[in-house]
């Protein structure tokens, strides 16, 4: 199964149907590239189209969550949700994504 197929299956039918394959492919490419920039070299995918099935399951799950978060945040571009009661600022990072990627991240030294 390809990464795009997995993403479409991961998202709810309403969210997946809301965006076409072109938008989902763009979001998927962006999130895979962002994840690769943070990972240690041995865990990066050289070719996302070919290496998706062999990508570590926690890292695949993390990419799916990153994409869902990316699409959800498109509705609130400033990251602030307002209601009659209060304003809510959306957190910068998802703690579940952080937990899934933690064992595979590069160590920053210096």
VOGU-3710 file (C-alpha; in Angstrom, 3 decimals, decimal comma):
1> xxxxxxxxxx> 0,000/0,000/0,000  1,327/3,477/-0,838  1,695/6,355/1,587  -1,160/8,230/-0,088  -3,456/5,203/0,246  -2,508/4,867/3,908  -3,184/8,559/4,514  -6,584/8,401/2,830  -7,482/5,368/4,944  -6,163/7,021/8,116
11> xxxxxxxxxx> -8,218/10,178/7,729  -11,930/10,085/8,276  -13,949/9,848/5,085  -15,194/13,420/5,488  -11,705/14,851/5,962  -10,162/12,737/3,191  -13,012/13,562/0,816  -12,660/17,252/1,544  -9,215/17,386/-0,074  -8,178/15,865/-3,383
21> xxxxxxxxxx> -5,182/13,652/-4,021  -3,132/16,662/-5,143  -3,513/18,432/-1,786  -3,023/15,214/0,197  0,131/14,400/-1,802  1,513/17,881/-1,177  0,796/17,670/2,572  2,244/14,165/2,735  5,437/15,229/0,943  5,850/18,227/3,225
31> xxxxxxxxxx> 5,400/16,207/6,403  7,698/13,374/5,258  10,398/15,935/4,432  9,969/17,696/7,779  10,154/14,396/9,639  13,261/13,339/7,684  15,016/16,580/8,641  14,619/15,673/12,313  15,479/11,961/12,166  18,838/10,237/12,421
41> xxxxxxxxxx> 20,138/9,345/8,952  19,560/5,600/9,253  15,813/6,103/9,851  15,188/8,467/6,921  13,458/7,265/3,773  15,649/7,690/0,689  12,630/7,369/-1,614  9,263/7,803/0,166  7,354/6,108/-2,664  9,497/2,953/-2,504
51> xxxxxxxxxx> 10,447/2,920/1,185  7,037/3,625/2,757  6,229/-0,015/3,578  9,613/-0,480/5,273  9,375/2,734/7,314  9,201/2,055/11,055  5,533/1,737/12,205  5,810/4,521/14,829  7,263/6,830/12,190  4,492/5,974/9,715
61> xxxxxxxxxx> 1,900/6,698/12,413  3,662/9,969/13,172  3,489/11,026/9,506  -0,241/10,244/9,441  -0,817/12,337/12,585  1,325/15,154/11,172  -0,798/15,201/8,001  -4,078/15,149/9,914  -2,833/18,005/12,094  -1,664/19,964/9,038
71> xxxxxxxxxx> -5,086/19,643/7,399  -6,966/20,477/10,599  -4,892/23,612/11,177  -5,761/24,929/7,709  -9,100/26,035/9,168  -7,339/28,202/11,754  -4,256/29,682/10,042  -3,251/31,880/12,979  -3,497/28,987/15,437  -6,101/30,755/17,557
81> xxxxxxxxxx> -9,607/29,398/17,917  -12,134/31,907/19,202  -15,524/31,283/20,746  -17,998/33,352/22,751  -16,377/32,178/25,959  -12,636/32,401/25,331  -9,759/32,259/22,864  -7,739/29,070/22,614  -4,229/28,941/21,198  -3,344/25,699/19,470
91> xxxxxxxxxx> -0,098/24,154/20,768  2,916/24,251/18,487  3,713/20,544/18,693  1,564/17,477/19,161  2,804/15,499/22,166  1,837/12,188/20,554  3,966/12,973/17,491  6,804/13,909/19,812  6,446/10,609/21,699  6,359/8,507/18,515
101> xxxxxxxxxx> 9,434/10,171/17,001  11,544/10,569/20,175  13,577/7,335/19,881  14,548/8,097/16,271  15,464/11,792/16,495  18,912/13,226/15,883  20,768/14,335/18,976  21,586/18,030/18,883  25,041/18,713/20,271  26,573/22,084/20,869
//
